[in-house]
Amino acid sequence: METFIVHPKNNEERKVIKAFLEALKIKFENFKNKPEEGDYSPEFVQMVEQNRKNYKAGKGIEINLDEIWK
């Protein structure tokens, strides 16, 4: 048995490869290497964006990294 690692360049290639493997009834596993756009829930993205806006508006605190470990 052999293992093939495939690196599709875009979502279209990914879909074609997946359809091909499914059509031939070849078992495969899908692993994501890094987060891509759309990998996070909309609620999480909204929370992060709101926190960024709050910080820019002066509604945040700064923590000195040297003080964290004391």
Secondary structure, DSSP 8 states (H G I E B T S, - for coil): --------SSHHHHHHHHHHHHHTT-------SS--TT-S-HHHHHHHHHHHHHHHTT------HHHHT-
